[in-house]
Amino acid sequence: MGPVNWLAVVLAAALAVVVGFVWNGPPFQDGRQLSPGKSARASNYGLVCLVFLISSIMLGHNFARIGAETLAAKPWLYFMQTGGVAIAFVIPSVWLTHVRNRMEPIRRVMDCLFWLVAYLAMGLVFWALS
């Protein structure tokens, strides 16, 4: 196992938070959002940062296990891994939670797309800093 790129871990989590801020944050709280819903409270941002940091740490560990040589030869693995985690684990969890809570379909799709974009953005950071 190679070393974890801790700078990439922190920056990937930060980029995912920025994506979330743009996707769900104040720029979209004036009625222009694609699907109206509850707005995020400031107290939730700390929790969001923690969730993305934990996710980013696990991705960093995953990339360290794959190894720098393999990732250099196959850079698409950054996006296959991050997108795969989003598609196989995160999106089904979000979708099922939304179904259980009877959220409207467009909100389900938008939230699931957010998680895919956020995870791919994290993969972009790991790739760029490799």
GROMACS elastic network, one bead per residue, 0.5 to 0.9 nm:
[ bonds ]
;  ai    aj funct       b0    kb
    1     4     6  0.88080   500
    1    61     6  0.87683   500
    1    63     6  0.89613   500
    1    64     6  0.56672   500
    1    66     6  0.72500   500
    1    67     6  0.63522   500
    2    61     6  0.88288   500
    2    63     6  0.83349   500
    2    65     6  0.62799   500
    2    66     6  0.80032   500
    2    67     6  0.56305   500
    2    68     6  0.70236   500
    3     6     6  0.86972   500
    3    60     6  0.89686   500
    3    61     6  0.82009   500
    3    64     6  0.56714   500
    3    65     6  0.84955   500
    3    67     6  0.85538   500
    3    68     6  0.89948   500
    4     7     6  0.88133   500
    4     8     6  0.85827   500
    4     9     6  0.80910   500
    4    57     6  0.84495   500
    4    60     6  0.56315   500
    4    61     6  0.58117   500
    4    62     6  0.86632   500
    4    63     6  0.75361   500
    4    64     6  0.53118   500
    4    65     6  0.86911   500
    5     8     6  0.53925   500
    5     9     6  0.63368   500
    5    10     6  0.89956   500
    5    60     6  0.64422   500
    5    61     6  0.84773   500
    5    63     6  0.87450   500
    5    64     6  0.77288   500
    5   126     6  0.80507   500
    5   129     6  0.82408   500
    5   130     6  0.80950   500
    6    10     6  0.62702   500
    6    11     6  0.85210   500
    6    57     6  0.80202   500
    6    60     6  0.74775   500
    7    10     6  0.53413   500
    7    11     6  0.61094   500
    7    12     6  0.83716   500
    7   129     6  0.82596   500
    8    11     6  0.50774   500
    8    12     6  0.56804   500
    8    13     6  0.83501   500
    8    56     6  0.84488   500
    8    60     6  0.75893   500
    8   122     6  0.85259   500
    8   125     6  0.62031   500
    8   126     6  0.54620   500
    8   127     6  0.88013   500
    8   128     6  0.86363   500
    8   129     6  0.62445   500
    8   130     6  0.83043   500
    9    12     6  0.52689   500
    9    13     6  0.62728   500
    9    14     6  0.86348   500
    9    53     6  0.72717   500
    9    55     6  0.89284   500
    9    56     6  0.52637   500
    9    57     6  0.57453   500
    9    58     6  0.87894   500
    9    59     6  0.78389   500
    9    60     6  0.59180   500
    9   122     6  0.83361   500
    9   125     6  0.83816   500
    9   126     6  0.75032   500
   10    13     6  0.52693   500
   10    14     6  0.61617   500
   10    15     6  0.86810   500
   10    53     6  0.68141   500
   10    56     6  0.73608   500
   10    57     6  0.81671   500
   11    15     6  0.60493   500
   11    16     6  0.85394   500
   11    56     6  0.88991   500
   11   122     6  0.81192   500
   11   125     6  0.69485   500
   11   126     6  0.86570   500
   12    15     6  0.51265   500
   12    16     6  0.62098   500
   12    17     6  0.86631   500
   12    52     6  0.83121   500
   12    53     6  0.81174   500
   12    56     6  0.63672   500
   12   119     6  0.87538   500
   12   121     6  0.71704   500
   12   123     6  0.74863   500
   12   124     6  0.80015   500
   12   125     6  0.54177   500
   12   126     6  0.69483   500
   13    16     6  0.51195   500
   13    17     6  0.62880   500
   13    18     6  0.87050   500
   13    49     6  0.70739   500
   13    50     6  0.86191   500
   13    51     6  0.86136   500
   13    52     6  0.50591   500
   13    53     6  0.50465   500
   13    54     6  0.83082   500
   13    55     6  0.76888   500
   13    56     6  0.56471   500
   13    57     6  0.85402   500
   13   118     6  0.89859   500
   13   122     6  0.67601   500
   14    17     6  0.50892   500
   14    18     6  0.62521   500
   14    19     6  0.86653   500
   14    49     6  0.74407   500
   14    52     6  0.78508   500
   14    53     6  0.79449   500
   14   122     6  0.87759   500
   15    19     6  0.61188   500
   15    20     6  0.85226   500
   15   118     6  0.77831   500
   15   121     6  0.68541   500
   15   122     6  0.68182   500
   15   125     6  0.80107   500
   16    20     6  0.61761   500
   16    21     6  0.85750   500
   16    49     6  0.85973   500
   16    52     6  0.67705   500
   16   115     6  0.88738   500
   16   117     6  0.83994   500
   16   119     6  0.70987   500
   16   120     6  0.89272   500
   16   121     6  0.64831   500
   16   122     6  0.63396   500
   17    21     6  0.60623   500
   17    22     6  0.86179   500
   17    45     6  0.83371   500
   17    48     6  0.70569   500
   17    49     6  0.63135   500
   17    52     6  0.71049   500
   17   118     6  0.79939   500
   18    22     6  0.61658   500
   18    23     6  0.83682   500
   18   118     6  0.89283   500
   19    22     6  0.52140   500
   19    23     6  0.58995   500
   19    24     6  0.83967   500
   19   114     6  0.80455   500
   19   117     6  0.78908   500
   19   118     6  0.62020   500
   19   121     6  0.81006   500
   20    24     6  0.56940   500
   20    25     6  0.69235   500
   20    48     6  0.87225   500
   20   114     6  0.73077   500
   20   115     6  0.86399   500
   20   118     6  0.72963   500
   21    24     6  0.53975   500
   21    26     6  0.73463   500
   21    27     6  0.82501   500
   21    45     6  0.89211   500
   22    25     6  0.53978   500
   22    26     6  0.75996   500
   22    27     6  0.66040   500
   22    28     6  0.75805   500
   23    27     6  0.82536   500
   23    28     6  0.73070   500
   23    33     6  0.87556   500
   23   114     6  0.70967   500
   24    27     6  0.77574   500
   24    28     6  0.61791   500
   24    29     6  0.76095   500
   24    33     6  0.80575   500
   24    39     6  0.74609   500
   24    40     6  0.72484   500
   24   114     6  0.89602   500
   25    28     6  0.58023   500
   25    29     6  0.65336   500
   25    39     6  0.74647   500
   25    40     6  0.67220   500
   26    30     6  0.74905   500
   26    39     6  0.82488   500
   26    40     6  0.83872   500
   27    30     6  0.71440   500
   27    32     6  0.83521   500
   27    33     6  0.84409   500
   28    31     6  0.67538   500
   28    32     6  0.56393   500
   28    34     6  0.82779   500
   28    39     6  0.88587   500
   29    32     6  0.68518   500
   29    33     6  0.65391   500
   29    36     6  0.85237   500
   29    38     6  0.89935   500
   29    39     6  0.65096   500
   29    40     6  0.88230   500
   30    33     6  0.74012   500
   31    34     6  0.85179   500
   31    35     6  0.88613   500
   31    36     6  0.70672   500
   32    35     6  0.84094   500
   32    36     6  0.82880   500
   33    36     6  0.60698   500
   33    37     6  0.85946   500
   34   106     6  0.84987   500
   34   107     6  0.85604   500
   34   110     6  0.82351   500
   35   106     6  0.67488   500
   35   107     6  0.60455   500
   35   110     6  0.79422   500
   36    39     6  0.86104   500
   36   107     6  0.81715   500
   37   107     6  0.80024   500
   40    43     6  0.83546   500
   40    44     6  0.67261   500
   40    45     6  0.80362   500
   41    44     6  0.55144   500
   41    45     6  0.73681   500
   42    45     6  0.56000   500
   42    46     6  0.80352   500
   43    46     6  0.64021   500
   43    47     6  0.77094   500
   44    47     6  0.53011   500
   44    48     6  0.62117   500
   44    49     6  0.87242   500
   45    49     6  0.60901   500
   45    50     6  0.85727   500
   46    49     6  0.51126   500
   46    50     6  0.62666   500
   46    51     6  0.87083   500
   47    50     6  0.50443   500
   47    51     6  0.61663   500
   47    52     6  0.86494   500
   48    51     6  0.51406   500
   48    52     6  0.62309   500
   48    53     6  0.84830   500
   49    52     6  0.52911   500
   49    53     6  0.60041   500
   49    54     6  0.86364   500
   50    53     6  0.50034   500
   50    54     6  0.61674   500
   50    55     6  0.85704   500
   51    54     6  0.52871   500
   51    55     6  0.62517   500
   51    56     6  0.85831   500
   52    56     6  0.59197   500
   52    57     6  0.84627   500
   53    57     6  0.60525   500
   53    58     6  0.86207   500
   54    57     6  0.51005   500
   54    58     6  0.63473   500
   54    59     6  0.86989   500
   55    58     6  0.52331   500
   55    59     6  0.62689   500
   55    60     6  0.86294   500
   55   119     6  0.88805   500
   56    60     6  0.60028   500
   56    61     6  0.85014   500
   56   119     6  0.87959   500
   56   122     6  0.72263   500
   57    60     6  0.50139   500
   57    61     6  0.61524   500
   57    62     6  0.85381   500
   58    61     6  0.50549   500
   58    62     6  0.61164   500
   58    63     6  0.86891   500
   59    63     6  0.61899   500
   59    64     6  0.85426   500
   59    81     6  0.81143   500
   59    82     6  0.72747   500
   59   122     6  0.85771   500
   59   123     6  0.83872   500
   59   126     6  0.88263   500
   60    63     6  0.51681   500
   60    64     6  0.61646   500
   60    65     6  0.86370   500
   60   126     6  0.77216   500
   61    64     6  0.50222   500
   61    65     6  0.62158   500
   61    66     6  0.87241   500
   62    65     6  0.51033   500
   62    66     6  0.63310   500
   62    67     6  0.87349   500
   62    81     6  0.85092   500
   63    66     6  0.50208   500
   63    67     6  0.62286   500
   63    68     6  0.77004   500
   63    71     6  0.77868   500
   63    77     6  0.89042   500
   63    78     6  0.77050   500
   63    81     6  0.86027   500
   63   126     6  0.83964   500
   64    67     6  0.51060   500
   64    68     6  0.70400   500
   65    68     6  0.87503   500
   66    69     6  0.83771   500
   66    70     6  0.65557   500
   66    71     6  0.70505   500
   67    70     6  0.55783   500
   67    71     6  0.62861   500
   67    72     6  0.86196   500
   68    71     6  0.50820   500
   68    72     6  0.59099   500
   68    73     6  0.85496   500
   68   130     6  0.76473   500
   69    72     6  0.51302   500
   69    73     6  0.62891   500
   69    74     6  0.85657   500
   70    73     6  0.51521   500
   70    74     6  0.59726   500
   70    75     6  0.80917   500
   70    77     6  0.87816   500
   71    75     6  0.50857   500
   71    76     6  0.78820   500
   71    77     6  0.65229   500
   71    78     6  0.74242   500
   71   127     6  0.85257   500
   71   130     6  0.83636   500
   72    75     6  0.56070   500
   72   130     6  0.79216   500
   74    77     6  0.59139   500
   74    78     6  0.84296   500
   75    78     6  0.59824   500
   75    79     6  0.79822   500
   75   127     6  0.69391   500
   76    79     6  0.54814   500
   76    80     6  0.62069   500
   76    81     6  0.85765   500
   76   127     6  0.86359   500
   77    81     6  0.57295   500
   77    82     6  0.83025   500
   77   123     6  0.88517   500
   78    81     6  0.54202   500
   78    82     6  0.62415   500
   78    83     6  0.83430   500
   78   120     6  0.83754   500
   78   122     6  0.88450   500
   78   123     6  0.51556   500
   78   124     6  0.72677   500
   78   126     6  0.70150   500
   78   127     6  0.61395   500
   79    82     6  0.51908   500
   79    83     6  0.55305   500
   79    84     6  0.77461   500
   79   119     6  0.84294   500
   79   120     6  0.59869   500
   79   121     6  0.87518   500
   79   122     6  0.87210   500
   79   123     6  0.53752   500
   79   124     6  0.72185   500
   79   127     6  0.83840   500
   80    83     6  0.52795   500
   80    84     6  0.54800   500
   80    85     6  0.83514   500
   80   120     6  0.87037   500
   80   123     6  0.85689   500
   81    84     6  0.50038   500
   81    85     6  0.61510   500
   81    86     6  0.86249   500
   81   120     6  0.89252   500
   81   123     6  0.77922   500
   82    85     6  0.52743   500
   82    86     6  0.63392   500
   82    87     6  0.86762   500
   82   116     6  0.83806   500
   82   119     6  0.53853   500
   82   120     6  0.57590   500
   82   121     6  0.86049   500
   82   122     6  0.72246   500
   82   123     6  0.56036   500
   83    86     6  0.50485   500
   83    87     6  0.60121   500
   83    88     6  0.83704   500
   83   116     6  0.62494   500
   83   117     6  0.82936   500
   83   119     6  0.60867   500
   83   120     6  0.56279   500
   83   123     6  0.79364   500
   84    87     6  0.50554   500
   84    88     6  0.57082   500
   84    89     6  0.79800   500
   84   116     6  0.89444   500
   85    88     6  0.52860   500
   85    89     6  0.55205   500
   85    90     6  0.66530   500
   85    91     6  0.86485   500
   85   116     6  0.88648   500
   85   119     6  0.79518   500
   86    89     6  0.56620   500
   86    91     6  0.57220   500
   86    92     6  0.84927   500
   86   112     6  0.86664   500
   86   115     6  0.64731   500
   86   116     6  0.54728   500
   86   117     6  0.88478   500
   86   118     6  0.87534   500
   86   119     6  0.62971   500
   86   120     6  0.83749   500
   87    90     6  0.63156   500
   87    91     6  0.53807   500
   87    92     6  0.71429   500
   87   112     6  0.87695   500
   87   115     6  0.87352   500
   87   116     6  0.69354   500
   88    91     6  0.67811   500
   88    92     6  0.67299   500
   88    93     6  0.89965   500
   89    92     6  0.57911   500
   89    93     6  0.63528   500
   89    94     6  0.88622   500
   90    93     6  0.52144   500
   90    94     6  0.62036   500
   90    95     6  0.85606   500
   90   112     6  0.80781   500
   90   115     6  0.71823   500
   90   116     6  0.83734   500
   91    94     6  0.50845   500
   91    95     6  0.59200   500
   91    96     6  0.84691   500
   91   111     6  0.84289   500
   91   112     6  0.52958   500
   91   113     6  0.81456   500
   91   115     6  0.68605   500
   91   116     6  0.74915   500
   92    96     6  0.59813   500
   92    97     6  0.84190   500
   92   112     6  0.82853   500
   93    96     6  0.53188   500
   93    97     6  0.61227   500
   93    98     6  0.85703   500
   94    97     6  0.51643   500
   94    98     6  0.61243   500
   94    99     6  0.85999   500
   94   108     6  0.76072   500
   94   111     6  0.75065   500
   94   112     6  0.65672   500
   94   115     6  0.88040   500
   95    98     6  0.51355   500
   95    99     6  0.61434   500
   95   100     6  0.86179   500
   95   108     6  0.60024   500
   95   109     6  0.79957   500
   95   111     6  0.83376   500
   95   112     6  0.68978   500
   96   100     6  0.61107   500
   96   101     6  0.85428   500
   97   100     6  0.51057   500
   97   101     6  0.61722   500
   97   102     6  0.85280   500
   97   103     6  0.87330   500
   98   102     6  0.59613   500
   98   103     6  0.51519   500
   98   104     6  0.80324   500
   98   105     6  0.85642   500
   98   107     6  0.82889   500
   98   108     6  0.61285   500
   99   103     6  0.60992   500
   99   104     6  0.82945   500
   99   105     6  0.84664   500
   99   108     6  0.79403   500
  100   103     6  0.78369   500
  102   105     6  0.87083   500
  103   106     6  0.84102   500
  103   107     6  0.65562   500
  103   108     6  0.66852   500
  104   107     6  0.55364   500
  104   108     6  0.65694   500
  105   108     6  0.50258   500
  105   109     6  0.62762   500
  105   110     6  0.86205   500
  106   109     6  0.51081   500
  106   110     6  0.60477   500
  106   111     6  0.85207   500
  107   110     6  0.50756   500
  107   111     6  0.60012   500
  107   112     6  0.84164   500
  108   111     6  0.53320   500
  108   112     6  0.60964   500
  108   113     6  0.85329   500
  109   112     6  0.51622   500
  109   113     6  0.60341   500
  109   114     6  0.85210   500
  110   113     6  0.51017   500
  110   114     6  0.61396   500
  110   115     6  0.88555   500
  111   114     6  0.50035   500
  111   115     6  0.65186   500
  111   116     6  0.88613   500
  112   115     6  0.52724   500
  112   116     6  0.64415   500
  112   117     6  0.87681   500
  113   116     6  0.50828   500
  113   117     6  0.61371   500
  113   118     6  0.84905   500
  114   117     6  0.51729   500
  114   118     6  0.60140   500
  114   119     6  0.85841   500
  115   118     6  0.50130   500
  115   119     6  0.60874   500
  115   120     6  0.84754   500
  116   119     6  0.52915   500
  116   120     6  0.61180   500
  116   121     6  0.85077   500
  117   120     6  0.51070   500
  117   121     6  0.60139   500
  117   122     6  0.86253   500
  118   121     6  0.50442   500
  118   122     6  0.63398   500
  118   123     6  0.87690   500
  119   122     6  0.50082   500
  119   123     6  0.63277   500
  119   124     6  0.86659   500
  120   124     6  0.61968   500
  120   125     6  0.87927   500
  121   125     6  0.64661   500
  121   126     6  0.88529   500
  122   125     6  0.51901   500
  122   126     6  0.64426   500
  122   127     6  0.86595   500
  123   126     6  0.51344   500
  123   127     6  0.60759   500
  123   128     6  0.85031   500
  124   127     6  0.50786   500
  124   128     6  0.59845   500
  124   129     6  0.85379   500
  125   128     6  0.50647   500
  125   129     6  0.60836   500
  125   130     6  0.84480   500
  126   129     6  0.53046   500
  126   130     6  0.60151   500
  127   130     6  0.52154   500
